[in-house]
Amino acid sequence: MRQMTRPDTQQNSFLPPESPLTMPVQDLHKAPDRHGRSFWWLPTTPTLLWLRRLAVFGTAFLLTGYSVVKINAVFNSLGTSTLGIIMLGLFSILSFWISLSCASAIGGFWAMLRHGGLGLGIRRTGPLPELHSKTAILLPTYNEPPQRVMINLRAMLKSLQETGRGEHFDIFILSDTTDPDIWVQEEQAILDLHKQDYARKHLFYRRRFKNTDRKAGNIGDWVTRFGGAYPAMLTLDADSLMDGGLIVRLAAAMEQHEQVGLIQSLPVIVGGQTLFARMQQFAGRVYGPLIAQGIAWWHGSEGNYWGHNAIIRTQAFAEQAGLPHLPGKPPFGGHILSHDFIEAALMRRGGWAIHMVPGLSGSYEESPPSLTDIAVRDRRWCQGNLQHARILFTKGMHWVSRSHMLVGIGSYIMSPLWLLFLLFGILIALQAHFYHPEYFSTQRSLYPHWPRVDPILARLVFIQTMIVLLAPKALAFIAICLDPKEREQAGGVMRLGWSIILETLIGALIAPIAMLIQTSAILSILSGRDSGWKAQNRDDGSLPWSDTIRKYWFYSLFGLILSAAAWSVSLSLFLWMLPVLIGLLLAIPLVGLTSSSRIGQAARKAGLLLIPEETAPPPIIQRALEERDHPHPVIVEAFHALRSNTELRHAHLATLPAPRKAGDPISVPLLTGSLKLQESGTLENALTHLTRAEKAAVLSCSSDIAILADLPVSTPNLTDDSEQDAPV
């Protein structure tokens, strides 16, 4: 058996020299060390920011107060009752939620009319600024198909080179991949890219062997090992795509404003194929800028972080964003899942400004292709946002940062509240139908005052609520129509209007299904179930009809029960609830049809749900599309790939951790995997008996790779040059 070990002198060509940076874990119960920075006054805070916030919250409270008075007249016009008070309380919370969104959108509309959305001296156009320091671009990945990740990466590499500022950026692929085949494919993809001179000098790859704290731990590991060499880092997701010019402008803004800790761009969803994904990207592109402009307008220097497509000052992140583990077990204890909100809040707590610049274009991402896929992601996000309830009272945190957490919690809590409001409304109607009490004004009575619903006033309140709910969409429609270029790229006024109507109608039908999905997620979390960590599906979202029926039959059954209850009361109640009932009754066909790429492309051909990035793709998207059309290398199983490719095997061995020493923790998958490998007569036999965890453990051990290289292959047509390889 040939000796195949990893000498200490073997250089890891995938990584630069380390430059460690201390990242202390923060104590949420003590005031932070701000190192002399001011907390209340920041040089980049917009003038009269307090007045903007007063306008937003004042408008929200006024709208809520008016609605509450009206709804109180609907349910408690002849005296208060238990059900009436419950309905009033639920409606107050729900009304404030949509009123705050509406008020923020009005602020965004005002900012768009004034061509805002930038700040920090950033320009949309004109010559690119000069850079004086180096920025790291971090691309975390977890079991993502490497050939898909590399499409956007190659496009960004070319875009950075074309800016003339490419030497100021290094890109790190930060892998938390646990699938052994994808791991080796990632290494091969990096080797292929390293054939280009720019990529060989500026593209690095690091895979963690322990996935501590998921994505937050992945970024934190990079900061503590390499962060000292880079004043700023730009974080991406595996599906992120950013224009090189935008990256340069963000890096220059970070250089020019020393007290800014983070600048968040506005990622636009692109690449949707299914009807559901196209609805998501249409809503994000048409309504998203208005919403983002609104929150940037009143957030000011107390902005938020969405976890990707943002540039961060490395010093600020290392100094303030070391996340502690929460006491207890998951789902409420352990490491913090939705870490981005908390990292932004902690940096702001430490005296660093957090800004959003929605007015810049060139930042893109993708959307899950179906309601089923988005529900998987939302389950993890729901758990992470509910965790924030334990961080709300962190000492020294800005009140706007606390509001970010409340909004995150509310985005999921609102679903069960809407469901309760609906159910209590049915109870009031049932009560009014089956009981006929006497109402007394002066005499005492043993009978309670049952609430009486005024149908005319109820209809008026419903219309007012719809106006507040749909106002942001109307304002977004007006805003995009005021821009002749974007208006035409979105299909023109008529097609844009029909697209908004289509998205609103289908979205309204899907809303009750999503309401039940989020409610079940909350109940699951409250029962103690952890979400786990799964790679996101970014491709076809279609499911066999049998699977769709199996997953969504309950929603149709629930809709049938509600329909029967409403019909038993009155025809008017049934008609009032019809939008909710139709969505639930048609849950199975709705999910199946919206998950169809064929229907999504038919809508595109009809000129519906168009976005400017489709009709007039920017250069960075055009590059990504061109890269997607290029042939991709054939995916090879990891064992075969390492046996047949000497260069890959050398590079792989150089990345492995040092051999285990006496007293180090024992890896059970490595012990069992090594034993199975030694007892396997052929390579095929080893592949049959090794589990995925054992296979990954074997691939992390140089001595096991030596055994692997000597195993005979029973497949006669396998191309294997391992017998000619020199000892490593």
For each residue, the residues with C-beta under 8 A, 3 or more apart:
1: 706 707 710
2: 706 709 710 727
3: 706 727
4: 653 702 703 705 706 709 727 728
5: 702 703 706 728
6: 10 653 654 656 702 728
7: 10
8:
9:
10: 6 7 650 653 654
11: 654
12: 15 654 655
13: 194 651 654
14: 187 190 204 205 206 651 654 655
15: 12 18 204 205 206 226 655
16: 170 204 226 229
17:
18: 15 225 226
19: 225 226 227 228 229 230
20: 224 225 227 228
21: 223 224 226 227 228 314 315 318
22: 224 318
23: 220 223 224 227 317 318 319 321 322
24: 319 322
25: 322 323 324
26: 32 320 321 322 323 324 346
27: 30 324
28: 324 391 394 395
29: 394 395
30: 27 395
31: 395 396
32: 26 320 346 349 350 396
33: 350
34: 37 38 39 350 351
35: 319 350 351
36:
37: 34 259 350 351 352
38: 34 41 42 351
39: 34 349 351 396 398
40:
41: 38 45
42: 38 45 259 301 351 353
43: 257 259 353
44: 119 120 257 259 260 301 353 355
45: 41 42 49 300 301 353
46: 49 52 119 300 301
47:
48: 51 52
49: 45 46 52 53 298 300 301
50: 53 54
51: 48 54 55
52: 46 48 49 55 56 107 297 298 300
53: 49 50 56 57 298 400
54: 50 51 57 58
55: 51 52 58 59 103 107 298
56: 52 53 59 60 100 103 104 107 294 298
57: 53 54 60 61 100 103
58: 54 55 61 62
59: 55 56 62 63 99 102 103 106
60: 56 57 63 64 96 99 100 102 103
61: 57 58 64 65 96 99
62: 58 59 65 66
63: 59 60 66 67 95 99 102 103 468
64: 60 61 67 68 92 95 96 99
65: 61 62 68 69
66: 62 63 69 70
67: 63 64 70 71 91 95 99 461 464 465 468
68: 64 65 71 72 88 91 92 95
69: 65 66 72 73
70: 66 67 73 74 457 460 461 464
71: 67 68 74 75 87 88 91 95 461
72: 68 69 75 76 84 88
73: 69 70 76 77 454 457
74: 70 71 77 453 454 457 458 461
75: 71 72 81 83 84 87 88 428 451 453
76: 72 73 79 80 81 84 85 88 451
77: 73 74 452 454
78: 439 449 451 452
79: 76 439 449
80: 76 84 85 449
81: 75 76 84 85 448 449 450 451
82: 85 86
83: 75 86 87 424 427 428 431 451
84: 72 75 76 80 81 87 88 428 451
85: 76 80 81 82 88 89
86: 82 83 89 90 424
87: 71 75 83 84 90 91 421 424 425 428 451
88: 68 71 72 75 76 84 85 91 92
89: 85 86 92 93
90: 86 87 93 94 417 420 421 424
91: 67 68 71 87 88 94 95 421
92: 64 68 88 89 95 96
93: 89 90 96 97 417
94: 90 91 97 98 414 417 418 421
95: 63 64 67 68 71 91 92 98 99 465 468
96: 60 61 64 92 93 99 100
97: 93 94 100 101 410 414
98: 94 95 101 102 465 468 469
99: 59 60 61 63 64 67 95 96 102 103 468
100: 56 57 60 96 97 103 104
101: 97 98 104 105 291 472
102: 59 60 63 98 99 105 106 468 469 471 472
103: 55 56 57 59 60 63 99 100 106 107
104: 56 100 101 107 108 291 294 295 297 298
105: 101 102 108 109 290 291 294 471 472 475 476
106: 59 102 103 109 110 294 471 475
107: 52 55 56 103 104 110 111 293 294 297 298
108: 104 105 111 112 289 290 291 292 293 294 295 296 297 475
109: 105 106 112 113 290 293 294 475 478 479
110: 106 107 113 114 297
111: 107 108 114 116 117 293 294 296 297
112: 108 109 115 116 117 289 290 293 479
113: 109 110 479 482
114: 110 111
115: 112 359
116: 111 112 119 293 296 297 359
117: 111 112 289 292 293 296 357 358 359 360
118: 122 123 124 357 359 360
119: 44 46 116 122 296 355 357
120: 44 253 256 257 260 263 355 357
121: 253 256 257
122: 118 119 249 250 252 253 357 360
123: 118 126 249
124: 118 359 360 361
125:
126: 123
127:
128: 163 164 165 245 248 249 252
129: 248 249 252
130: 165 252
131: 135 165 168 248 251 252 255
132: 255
133: 168 230 231 232 251 255
134: 168 169 170 229 230 231
135: 131 168 169 170 230 231 232 233 234 247 251 254 311
136: 169 170 171 172 222 226 227 229 230 232 233 234 314
137: 156 169 170 171 172 233 234 236 247
138: 172 174 219 222 233 234 235 236
139: 149 153 171 172 173 174 236 237 238 240
140: 174 175 176 215 218 219 235 236 237 238
141: 144 146 149 173 174 175 176 177 186 238
142: 175 176 177 178 211 214 215 238 533 535
143: 177 178 179 182 535
144: 141 148 149 177 182 238 535 538
145: 148 149 182
146: 141 149 150 182 185 186 188 189
147: 150 151 185 189 632 633 635
148: 144 145 151 538
149: 139 141 144 145 146 152 153 173 189 238
150: 146 147 153 154 189 193 627
151: 147 148 154 155 624 627 628
152: 149 155 156 239 240 241 624 627
153: 139 149 150 156 157 171 173 193 203
154: 150 151 157 158 193 623 627
155: 151 152 158 159 241 620 623 624 626 627
156: 137 152 153 159 160 171 241 242 244 247 620
157: 153 154 160 161 171 193 196 198 199 202 203
158: 154 155 161 162 244 623
159: 155 156 162 163 243 244 245 619 620 623
160: 156 157 163 165 166 169 244 247
161: 157 158 166 198 244
162: 158 159 244
163: 128 159 160 166 244 245 247 248
164: 128
165: 128 130 131 160 168 169 244 248 251
166: 160 161 163 169 198 202 244
167: 202
168: 131 133 134 135 165 248 251
169: 134 135 136 137 160 165 166 202 247 251
170: 16 134 135 136 137 202 203 204 230
171: 136 137 139 153 156 157 202 203 204
172: 136 137 138 139 204 205 206 222 226
173: 139 141 149 153 186 190 203 204 205 206
174: 138 139 140 141 206 208 218 219 221 222
175: 140 141 142 183 186 205 206 207 208
176: 140 141 142 207 208 211 214 215 218
177: 141 142 143 144 182 183 186 207
178: 142 143 183 211 692 693 696
179: 143 182 183 692 696
180: 183 184 638 692 695 696 699
181: 184 185 635 637 638
182: 143 144 145 146 177 179 185 186
183: 175 177 178 179 180 186 187 207 638 696 699
184: 180 181 187 188 636 638 641 642 648 652 699
185: 146 147 181 182 188 189 635 636 638 641
186: 141 146 173 175 177 182 183 189 190 205 207
187: 14 183 184 190 191 205 648 651 652 655
188: 146 184 185 191 192 633 636 641 645 648
189: 146 147 149 150 185 186 192 193 633
190: 14 173 186 187 193 194 203 205
191: 187 188 194 195 647 648 651
192: 188 189 195 633
193: 150 153 154 157 189 190 196 199 200 203
194: 13 190 191 199 200 203
195: 191 192 199 200
196: 157 193 199 200
197: 200 201
198: 157 161 166 201 202
199: 157 193 194 195 196 202 203
200: 193 194 195 196 197 203
201: 197 198
202: 157 166 167 169 170 171 198 199
203: 153 157 170 171 173 190 193 194 199 200
204: 14 15 16 170 171 172 173
205: 14 15 172 173 175 186 187 190 655
206: 14 15 172 173 174 175 222 655
207: 175 176 177 183 186 655
208: 174 175 176 211 212 217 218 221
209: 657 700
210:
211: 142 176 178 208 214 217 218 533
212: 208 217 221
213: 216 217 218 220 323 335
214: 142 176 211 217 218 335 337 533
215: 140 142 176 218 219 307 339
216: 213 219 220 323 335 336 339 343
217: 208 211 212 213 214 220 221 335
218: 140 174 176 208 211 213 214 215 221 222
219: 138 140 174 215 216 222 223 235
220: 23 213 216 217 223 224 322 323
221: 174 208 212 217 218 224 225
222: 136 138 172 174 206 218 219 225 226 227 233
223: 21 23 219 220 226 227 233 314 317 318
224: 20 21 22 23 220 221 227 318
225: 18 19 20 221 222
226: 15 16 18 19 21 136 172 222 223 229 230
227: 19 20 21 23 136 222 223 224 230 233 314 317 318
228: 19 20 21
229: 16 19 134 136 226
230: 19 133 134 135 136 170 226 227 233 314
231: 133 134 135 254 255 313 314 315
232: 133 135 136 251 254 255 311 312 313 314
233: 135 136 137 138 222 223 227 230 311 312 314 317
234: 135 136 137 138 242 247 250 251 310 311 312
235: 138 140 219 307 308 309 310 311 312
236: 137 138 139 140 240 242 308 309
237: 139 140 240 307 308 309 365
238: 139 140 141 142 144 149 536
239: 152 365 366 536 538
240: 139 152 236 237 267 308 309 363 364 365
241: 152 155 156 270 363 364 365 620 621 624
242: 156 234 236 246 247 265 309 362 363 364 620
243: 159 246 247 361 362 363 618 619 620
244: 156 158 159 160 161 162 163 165 166 247 248 620
245: 128 159 163 248 249 362
246: 242 243 249 250 265 360 361 362 363
247: 135 137 156 160 163 169 234 242 243 244 250 251 311
248: 128 129 131 163 165 168 244 245 251 252
249: 122 123 128 129 245 246 252 253 360
250: 122 234 246 247 253 254 263 265 311 357 360
251: 131 133 135 165 168 169 232 234 247 248 254 255 311
252: 122 128 129 130 131 248 249 255 256
253: 120 121 122 249 250 256 257 260 263 311 357
254: 135 231 232 250 251 257 260 263 311 313
255: 131 132 133 231 232 251 252
256: 120 121 252 253
257: 43 44 120 121 253 254 260 353
258:
259: 37 42 43 44 351 352 353
260: 44 120 253 254 257 263 313 352 353 354 355
261: 312 313 316 317 320 347 348 350 352 353 354
262: 303 305 310 311 312 313 316 317 344 347 352 354 355
263: 120 250 253 254 260 310 311 355 356 357
264: 303 304 305 306 309 310 354 355 356 357
265: 242 246 250 309 310 356 357 358 360 362 363
266: 288 289 292 356 357 358 360 363
267: 240 306 308 309 363 364 365
268: 281 284 285 288 361 363 364 365 611 613
269: 272 277 280 281 284 285 364 365 366 367
270: 241 281 364 365 366 611 613 614 621
271: 277 281 366 367
272: 269 276 277 278 279 280 281 366 367 369 600
273: 277 278 369 540 597 600 601
274: 277 278 369 370 540 541 542 594 595 596 597 599 600
275: 278 279 506 593 594 595 596 599 600 603
276: 272 279 280 369 370 371 374 541 594 595 600
277: 269 271 272 273 274 280 281 366 367 368 369 370 541 600
278: 272 273 274 275 281 282 600 603 604 609
279: 272 275 276 282 283 503 506 507 594 609
280: 269 272 276 277 283 284 367 368 374
281: 268 269 270 271 272 277 278 284 285 367 609 611
282: 278 279 285 286 499 503 609 610 611
283: 279 280 286 287 288 503 507
284: 268 269 280 281 287 288 367
285: 268 269 281 282 288 289 490 611 612 613
286: 282 283 289 476 477 480 490 496 499 500 611
287: 283 284 290 291 472 473 476
288: 266 268 283 284 285 291 292
289: 108 112 117 266 285 286 292 293 358 476 479
290: 105 108 109 112 287 293 294 472 475 476 479
291: 101 104 105 108 287 288 294 295 472
292: 108 117 266 288 289 295 296 356 358
293: 107 108 109 111 112 116 117 289 290 296 297 358 359
294: 56 104 105 106 107 108 109 111 290 291 297 298
295: 104 108 291 292 298 299 303 304 356
296: 108 111 116 117 119 292 293 299 300 303 355 356 357 358
297: 52 104 107 108 110 111 116 293 294 300
298: 49 52 53 55 56 104 107 294 295
299: 295 296 302 303 304 356 400
300: 45 46 49 52 296 297 303 355
301: 42 44 45 46 49 348 353 354 355
302: 299 348 354 398 400 401
303: 262 264 295 296 299 300 344 354 355 356
304: 264 295 299 340 341 344 354 356 404
305: 262 264 310 312 340 341 343 344 354
306: 264 267 309 310 340
307: 215 235 237 310 339 340
308: 235 236 237 240 267 365
309: 235 236 237 240 242 264 265 267 306 363 365
310: 234 235 262 263 264 265 305 306 307
311: 135 232 233 234 235 247 250 251 253 254 262 263
312: 232 233 234 235 261 262 305 316 317
313: 231 232 254 260 261 262 316 317 352
314: 21 136 223 227 230 231 232 233 317 318
315: 21 231 318 319
316: 261 262 312 313 319 320 321 347 350 352
317: 23 223 227 233 261 262 312 313 314 320 321 343 347
318: 21 22 23 223 224 227 314 315 321 322
319: 23 24 35 315 316 350
320: 26 32 261 316 317 346 347 349 350 352
321: 23 26 316 317 318 342 343 346 347
322: 23 24 25 26 220 318
323: 25 26 213 216 220 335 336 339 342 343 346
324: 25 26 27 28
325: 333 334 335 336
326: 332 333 334 335 336 387 390 391
327: 333
328: 332 333 334
329: 332 333 334 528
330: 333 334 383 530
331: 383 386 387 525 528 529 530 531
332: 326 328 329 386 387 390 525
333: 325 326 327 328 329 330
334: 325 326 328 329 330
335: 213 214 216 217 323 325 326
336: 216 323 325 326 339 342 384 387 391
337: 214 380 381 383 384 387 531
338: 341 342 381 384 385 387 388 408
339: 215 216 307 323 336 342 343 384
340: 304 305 306 307 343 344
341: 304 305 338 344 345 385 388 404 405 408
342: 321 323 336 338 339 345 346 388 391 405
343: 216 305 317 321 323 339 340 346 347
344: 262 303 304 305 340 341 347 348 354 401 404
345: 341 342 348 349 391 394 397 398 401 402 404 405
346: 26 32 320 321 323 342 343 349 350 394 397
347: 261 262 316 317 320 321 343 344 350 352 354
348: 261 301 302 344 345 351 352 353 354 397 398 400 401
349: 32 39 320 345 346 394 396 397 398 401
350: 32 33 34 35 37 261 316 319 320 346 347
351: 34 35 37 38 39 42 259 348
352: 37 259 260 261 262 313 316 320 347 348
353: 42 43 44 45 257 259 260 261 301 348
354: 260 261 262 264 301 302 303 304 305 344 347 348
355: 44 119 120 260 262 263 264 296 300 301 303
356: 263 264 265 266 292 295 296 299 303 304
357: 117 118 119 120 122 250 253 263 264 265 266 296 360
358: 117 265 266 289 292 293 296
359: 115 116 117 118 124 293
360: 117 118 122 124 246 249 250 265 266 357 363
361: 124 243 246 268 618
362: 242 243 245 246 265 618 620
363: 240 241 242 243 246 265 266 267 268 309 360
364: 240 241 242 267 268 269 270 613 620 621
365: 237 239 240 241 267 268 269 270 308 309
366: 239 269 270 271 272 277 538
367: 269 271 272 277 280 281 284 374
368: 277 280 373 374 376 377 536 537 538 541
369: 272 273 274 276 277 373 537 538 539 540 541 595 597
370: 274 276 277 373 374 541 542 543 591 594 595
371: 276 374 375 510 513 514 517 591 594 595
372: 375 376 541 543 551 591 595
373: 368 369 370 376 377 536 537 541
374: 276 280 367 368 370 371 377 378
375: 371 372 378 379 514 517 521
376: 368 372 373 379 380 534 536 537
377: 368 373 374 380 381 536
378: 374 375 381 382 412 517 518 521
379: 375 376 382 383 521 524 531
380: 337 376 377 383 384 531 532 533 534
381: 337 338 377 378 384 385 412
382: 378 379 385 386 412 518 521 522 525 531
383: 330 331 337 379 380 386 387 521 525 530 531
384: 336 337 338 339 380 381 387 388
385: 338 341 381 382 388 405 408 409 411 412
386: 331 332 382 383 389 409 412 522 525
387: 326 331 332 336 337 338 383 384 390 391
388: 338 341 342 384 385 391 392 405 408 409
389: 386 392 405 409
390: 326 332 387
391: 28 326 336 342 345 387 388 394 405
392: 388 389 402 405 406
393:
394: 28 29 345 346 349 391 397
395: 28 29 30 31
396: 31 32 39 349
397: 345 346 348 349 394 401 402
398: 39 302 345 348 349 401 402
399: 402 403
400: 53 299 302 348 403 404
401: 302 344 345 348 349 397 398 404 405
402: 345 392 397 398 399 405 406
403: 399 400 406 407
404: 304 341 344 345 400 401 407 408
405: 341 342 345 385 388 389 391 392 401 402 408 409
406: 392 402 403 409 410
407: 403 404 410 411
408: 338 341 385 388 404 405 411 412
409: 385 386 388 389 405 406 412 413
410: 97 406 407 413 414
411: 385 407 408 414
412: 378 381 382 385 386 408 409 415 518 521 522
413: 409 410 416 417 522
414: 94 97 410 411 417 418
415: 412 418 419 514 515 516 517 518 519 522
416: 413 419 420 518 519 522
417: 90 93 94 413 414 420 421
418: 94 414 415 421 422 515
419: 415 416 422 423 515 516 519
420: 90 416 417 423 424
421: 87 90 91 94 417 418 424 425
422: 418 419 425 426 562 577 580
423: 419 420 426 427
424: 83 86 87 90 420 421 427 428
425: 87 421 422 428 429
426: 422 423 429 430 562 565 566 569 573 577
427: 83 423 424 430 431
428: 75 83 84 87 424 425 431 432 451 453
429: 425 426 432 433 453 566 569 570 573
430: 426 427 433 434 565 568 569
431: 83 427 428 434 435 450 451
432: 428 429 435 450 451 452 453
433: 429 430 569 570
434: 430 431
435: 431 432 450
436:
437: 447 448 449 450
438: 445 447
439: 78 79 449
440: 443 444 445
441:
442:
443: 440
444: 440
445: 438 440
446:
447: 437 438
448: 81 437
449: 78 79 80 81 437 439
450: 81 431 432 435 437
451: 75 76 78 81 83 84 87 428 431 432
452: 77 78 432
453: 74 75 428 429 432 458
454: 73 74 77 457 458
455: 458 459 572
456: 459 460
457: 70 73 74 454 460 461
458: 74 453 454 455 461 462 576
459: 455 456 462 463
460: 70 456 457 463 464
461: 67 70 71 74 457 458 464 465
462: 458 459 465 466 576
463: 459 460 466 467
464: 67 70 460 461 467 468
465: 67 95 98 461 462 468 469
466: 462 463 469 470
467: 463 464 470 471
468: 63 67 95 98 99 102 464 465 471
469: 98 102 465 466
470: 466 467 473 474 504
471: 102 105 106 467 468 474 475
472: 101 102 105 287 290 291 475 476
473: 287 470 476 477 500 504
474: 470 471 477 478
475: 105 106 108 109 290 471 472 478 479
476: 105 286 287 289 290 472 473 479 480
477: 286 473 474 480 481 496 497 500
478: 109 474 475 481 482
479: 109 112 113 289 290 475 476 482 483
480: 286 476 477 483 486 487 490 496
481: 477 478 487 493 496
482: 113 478 479 487
483: 479 480 486 487
484: 487 488
485: 488 489 612
486: 480 483 489 490 612
487: 480 481 482 483 484 490 492 493 496
488: 484 485 491 492
489: 485 486 610 611 612 615 616
490: 285 286 480 486 487 495 496 499 610 611 612 615
491: 488 494 495 496 499 607 608 610 615
492: 487 488 495 496
493: 481 487 496 497
494: 491 497 498
495: 490 491 492 498 499 607 608 610
496: 286 477 480 481 487 490 491 492 493 499 500 610
497: 477 493 494 500 501
498: 494 495 501 502 608
499: 282 286 490 491 495 496 502 503 608 609 610
500: 286 473 477 496 497 503 504
501: 497 498 504 505
502: 498 499 505 506 603 608 609
503: 279 282 283 499 500 506 507 609
504: 470 473 500 501 507 508
505: 501 502 508 509
506: 275 279 502 503 509 510 590 594
507: 279 283 503 504 510 511
508: 504 505 511 579 583
509: 505 506 512 513 579 582 583 586 590
510: 371 506 507 513 514 583 590 594
511: 507 508 514 515 583
512: 509 515 516 555 559 580 583 584
513: 371 509 510 516 517 552 555 583 584 587 590 591
514: 371 375 415 510 511 517 518
515: 415 418 419 511 512 518 519
516: 415 419 512 513 519 520 555 558 584
517: 371 375 378 415 513 514 520 521
518: 378 382 412 415 416 514 515 521 522
519: 415 416 419 515 516 522 523
520: 516 517 523 524
521: 375 378 379 382 383 412 517 518 524 525
522: 382 386 412 413 415 416 518 519 525 526
523: 519 520 526 527
524: 379 520 521 527 529
525: 331 332 382 383 386 521 522 528 529 531
526: 522 523
527: 523 524
528: 329 331 525
529: 331 524 525
530: 330 331 383
531: 331 337 379 380 382 383 525
532: 380
533: 142 211 214 380
534: 376 380
535: 142 143 144
536: 238 239 368 373 376 377
537: 368 369 373 376 541
538: 144 148 239 366 368 369
539: 369
540: 273 274 369 597
541: 274 276 277 368 369 370 372 373 537 595 597
542: 274 370 592 595 596 597
543: 370 372 547 548 551 592 595
544: 547 548
545: 548 549 588 592
546: 549 550
547: 543 544 550 551
548: 543 544 545 551 552 588 591 592 595
549: 545 546 552 553 588
550: 546 547 553
551: 372 543 547 548 591
552: 513 548 549 555 556 587 588 591
553: 549 550 556 557 588
554: 557 558
555: 512 513 516 552 558 559 584 587 588
556: 552 553 559 560 584 585 586 587 588
557: 553 554 560 561
558: 516 554 555 561 562 584
559: 512 555 556 562 563 580 581 583 584 585 587
560: 556 557 563 564 584 585
561: 557 558 564 565
562: 422 426 558 559 565 566 577 580 581 584
563: 559 560 566 567 574 577 581 585
564: 560 561 567 568
565: 426 430 561 562 568 569
566: 426 429 562 563 569 570 573 574 576 577 581
567: 563 564 571 574
568: 430 564 565
569: 426 429 430 433 565 566 573 574
570: 429 433 566 573 574
571: 567 574 575
572: 455 575 576
573: 426 429 566 569 570 576 577
574: 563 566 567 569 570 571 577 578 581
575: 571 572 578
576: 458 462 566 572 573
577: 422 426 562 563 566 573 574 580 581
578: 574 575 581 582
579: 508 509 582 583
580: 422 512 559 562 577 583 584
581: 559 562 563 566 574 577 578 584 585
582: 509 578 579 585 586
583: 508 509 510 511 512 513 559 579 580 586 587 590
584: 512 513 516 555 556 558 559 560 562 580 581 587
585: 556 559 560 563 581 582
586: 509 556 582 583 589 590
587: 513 552 555 556 559 583 584 590 591
588: 545 548 549 552 553 555 556 591 592
589: 586 592 593
590: 506 509 510 513 583 586 587 593 594
591: 370 371 372 513 548 551 552 587 588 594 595
592: 542 543 545 548 588 589 595 596
593: 275 589 590 596 599
594: 274 275 276 279 370 371 506 510 590 591 599
595: 274 275 276 369 370 371 372 541 542 543 548 591 592
596: 274 275 542 592 593 599 600
597: 273 274 369 540 541 542 600 601
598: 601 602
599: 274 275 593 594 596 602 603
600: 272 273 274 275 276 277 278 596 597 603 604
601: 273 597 598 604 605
602: 598 599 605 606
603: 275 278 502 599 600 606 608 609
604: 278 600 601 607 608 609 610 614
605: 601 602
606: 602 603
607: 491 495 604 610
608: 491 495 498 499 502 603 604
609: 278 279 281 282 499 502 503 603 604
610: 282 489 490 491 495 496 499 604 607 614 615
611: 268 270 281 282 285 286 489 490 614 615
612: 285 485 486 489 490 615 616
613: 268 270 285 364 616 617 618 621
614: 270 604 610 611 617
615: 489 490 491 610 611 612
616: 489 612 613
617: 613 614 621 622 625
618: 243 361 362 613 621 622
619: 159 243 622 623
620: 155 156 159 241 242 243 244 362 364 623 624
621: 241 270 364 613 617 618 624 625
622: 617 618 619 625 626
623: 154 155 158 159 619 620 626 627
624: 151 152 155 241 620 621 627 628
625: 617 621 622 628 629
626: 155 622 623 629 630
627: 150 151 152 154 155 623 624 630
628: 151 624 625
629: 625 626
630: 626 627
631:
632: 147
633: 147 188 189 192
634:
635: 147 181 185
636: 184 185 188 640 641 644
637: 181 640 641 687
638: 180 181 183 184 185 641 642 695 699
639: 642 643 683 686 687 695 708
640: 636 637 643 644 683 718 720
641: 184 185 188 636 637 638 644 645 648
642: 184 638 639 645 648 649 652 699 705 708 709
643: 639 640 649 683 708 709 713 720 722
644: 636 640 641 718 719 720 721 722
645: 188 641 642 648 649
646: 649 650 721 725
647: 191 650 651
648: 184 187 188 191 641 642 645 651 652
649: 642 643 645 646 652 653 705 709 725 728
650: 10 646 647 653 654 728
651: 13 14 187 191 647 648 654 655
652: 184 187 642 648 649 655 656 699 705
653: 4 6 10 649 650 656 702 705 728
654: 6 10 11 12 13 14 650 651
655: 12 14 15 187 205 206 207 651 652
656: 6 652 653 700 701 702
657: 209 700
658: 661
659: 701 702 703
660: 664 667
661: 658 664
662:
663:
664: 660 661
665:
666: 671
667: 660 670 671 697
668: 671 672
669: 672 673 691 693 694 696 697
670: 667 673 674 694 697 698 700 701 704
671: 666 667 668 674 675
672: 668 669 675 676 694
673: 669 670 676 677 690 691 693 694 695 697 698 704
674: 670 671 677 678 697 698 701 703 704 707
675: 671 672 678 679
676: 672 673 679 680 686 689 690 694
677: 673 674 680 686 690 698 704 707 708 711
678: 674 675 707
679: 675 676
680: 676 677 683 685 686 689 711
681: 685 711 712
682: 685 686 711 712 713 714
683: 639 640 643 680 686 687 708 711 712 713 714
684: 687 688 713 714 715
685: 680 681 682 688 689
686: 639 676 677 680 682 683 689 690 708 711
687: 637 639 683 684 690 695
688: 684 685
689: 676 680 685 686
690: 673 676 677 686 687 694 695 698
691: 669 673 694 695
692: 178 179 180 695 696
693: 178 669 673 696 697
694: 669 670 672 673 676 690 691 697 698
695: 180 638 639 673 687 690 691 692 698 699
696: 178 179 180 183 669 692 693 699 700
697: 667 669 670 673 674 693 694 700 701
698: 670 673 674 677 690 694 695 701 704 705 708
699: 180 183 184 638 642 652 695 696 704 705
700: 209 656 657 670 696 697
701: 656 659 670 674 697 698 704 705
702: 4 5 6 653 656 659 705 706
703: 4 5 659 674 706 707
704: 670 673 674 677 698 699 701 707 708
705: 4 642 649 652 653 698 699 701 702 708 709
706: 1 2 3 4 5 702 703 709 710
707: 1 674 677 678 703 704 710 711
708: 639 642 643 677 683 686 698 704 705 711
709: 2 4 642 643 649 705 706 722 725
710: 1 2 706 707
711: 677 680 681 682 683 686 707 708
712: 681 682 683
713: 643 682 683 684 718 720
714: 682 683 684
715: 684 718
716:
717:
718: 640 644 713 715
719: 644
720: 640 643 644 713 723
721: 644 646 724 725
722: 643 644 709 725
723: 720
724: 721
725: 646 649 709 721 722 728
726:
727: 2 3 4
728: 4 5 6 649 650 653 725
